[in-house]
C-alpha cells in the first residue's frame, strides 16, 4: 500500500485528488494539508509520496519540499504545478523533488505518476522537461567559455557539466535532455575524466574554481 499526503490550499482540488487516488486499491491517502507548514506536521503519518502544490500561504511548496527531504529523505515529493510556475521548478528539483505533475493531469496519469514516483522514477511531463532543458541552456556564455577553455568540453559536455554544477541528478539530466540513462552516464564519466575528478562533488568544485577565475 502506497501512503500519500496531499498538500494544496485549494480544498476542492485536494478533495478531487483524494477521490481519484482512493479509487486505486494500492493507494491510501493518509492526510490533506493546506500549506507547507501543516505538511511538515502531517509527516507523522509517514507518507511514502507527497503531492505538493507550489503556491501556498505560510510555507510554499519549494521550501516545504526542502524541509521534507531533510527530515525524511526516503519520502518522494511530486510537485503539482501549472506551466506558469516554471520559475520554481529548478529550485524544487535541487531540493530533491522526484518530479512534476501539471494540474490538468488525467486521473489515470496521476495514479501512474504516484506509483512510478514510489518506485523511484523521475516524473517529468514533456512540457516541463523542455522548460528545464531550456533553462539549462540559458546559462551565461561566460561560464560556458570558461569551462570549455579549462577542460576542453564539447558543446554537449558543457551543457551537461553546467547541469551537474546546478545540482541536477543523472536521471534528471537524462529526462531533461531526452537521453538514455546510459548515454547520460557516459557523458558524465567523460566530464569527470576531463576535470580530473573522482566524484560529482569534486567535479563541481573544480568547475566552480574555473568559473570563478
N, C-alpha and C positions, 0 to 999 in steps of 0.2 A: 504494500500500500504506500503510495506516494503522498506525503503530507504537504499541503500547500497553504501558504499565508498570502492573502490578497491585501495589497496596500494601495488605497485610492481614496481621495477625498470626495469623489462623486459616488454617493451611496447607491444610486440607481445602477450605475455601471458596475460597481463592485458586486451588487446582488446578481446582476446578469452574468458576470463571470463565474460567480459561485454556482449558479444554476447550471451553466454549461459544464463546469468541471464535475459537479456532483452527479451528472449523468453517466460518468465513466466509473465503473466499479473498481478501477485500480487507483483512483484518486480520492483523497479525503481533504476537504477544506477545513483546516483547523483554526482559522481565525480570519477576521477582517479588521484592518487598522486604517484610520482615516488620515494619518500622516506618518512621517518617518520616525518621529519620537515614539509614537504608540507602537510602531512596528518593532522597535527595539524591546519594548515590554512584552510584546506578543511572541518574541523568540523563545519564551518559556515553554511554548507548545512544541518546540523542536521541529519546525518545518523543514522539509527536505528542499523545497523550492519556494522562493518568494517572488510573487508577481508585483513589481514595484512601479508605481506611477512616478513621474518626474516632478511635475509642478504641483506642490502641496504646501500648505501652511506649516509653520513651526519648524519643520525639517524637510528639505526637499529630498527627492529620491536619490540624487547623486551622493549627498552626504550620508544618507541612511545606508546606501549600498556599501560605502567605505566602512562604516561602523559595523555593519552586519558581518562583512568579511573579516574584520579584525577580531570580532568576538566568536564567530563561528565559521571558520574557513571552509568547512565542508558544505555549508549551505549554498545552494545555487540561487542566484538572483537574476531574474529575467526582467528587463526594463520594458514597461508599457509606454509607448511613445507615439506622438504624432510626428509627421515628417517635419513639422516646424520646430520640433525640439532637437533638431540635429546638432545644434551647438553644444548640447550636453553630452552627446554620445561618446566622444573621446574621453572625457573625464570619467564617466561611469565605467567605461571599458578599462581604463587604467586602474580603477579601484576594484576590479575583479568581477564585473558583471559577466554572466555566462552568455548574454546575447540580448536581442531586442525584438519586440513584437510591436507592429503597428496596431493602433487601437481598432482598426477596421478588419482585423484578422477574423477568419471564419471560425466557427465552433470546432470543427474537426482539426483545423490547423493549430488552434490554441491547445487542444488536448495533446496533439502530437508534439508540440513545442515543449510542453511541460515534461512529457515522458523523455524526450530527447535531451533536454537540459539535465534531468535527473541522471541520465546515462552518461553524462559528461560531454555532450556535444555543444558546440558553439552555434547559437541561433542568430542568423543574420539575414533578414529579408533582402532581396536583391537591391531594392532602392536604398536601403541603409548601407549595404556593403559598398555600393557605388559611392555614396557620400563619404564613407570612411576612406576609400581609396583616393577620392578627390582631395580630401583634407590632407592626406599624407603627401600628395603632390604639391600642396600649396606651401611647403616649407621654403625657407628663403634660399635663393640662388647662392648666397654667400656660404651657407652651410654645405650645400651640395659641392660647391667648388673646393672648399677646404678638405672635405672628405675624399674627393676624387684625387686631389693633389697629394694628400698624405698617404693614402692607401691604394691608389690605383683602381678604385671601384669602377665597374661598368655602370651604365645608367640604371639598370635594373637593380644592381647590387646597392647603389647609393640610395635608391628608393626604399629597399628593404632595410638597409642599415639605419636609415632615419626612423623607420617604424619601430625597430628594436630600441633605438635611442628614446623614443617616445613612450616605450613601455608595452608595446603590443606583444602578445604571446605568439608562438609559432602558428597555432590554429587560427588566430585572428588575422595574422598576415596572409595565410593561405586563403581564408574566406574572402578577405577584402580585395585581394589581387587575383582571385579566381585561379589559384594554383593548387595542385595536389599537395597533400601533406609532405610527400616525399620530395617534390621539387622545391618546396619552401625550405625544407631541412637542408637540402643540398646548397641552396643559396646561402643560408645562414652559416653552414660549415665553412664555405668559402670566405665569408666575411670574417669569421673567427680566424681563419688562416691568414688572411691579408692584414688583419690588425695585430696578429701575433698573440691572440688571446685564447685562454683555455676555457672561458666561461662567458655567459651573457653579461654578467656584472663587469668583468674585466674588459670586454669589448666596448661596453657602454662608457666605461671610464676613459678608455683610450680615445674614443670618438669625442667625448666631452673635452678632452685636452686639446684635440686637433681643432675643434670648433672654436675654442676659447682663444686660440692664437691670433 
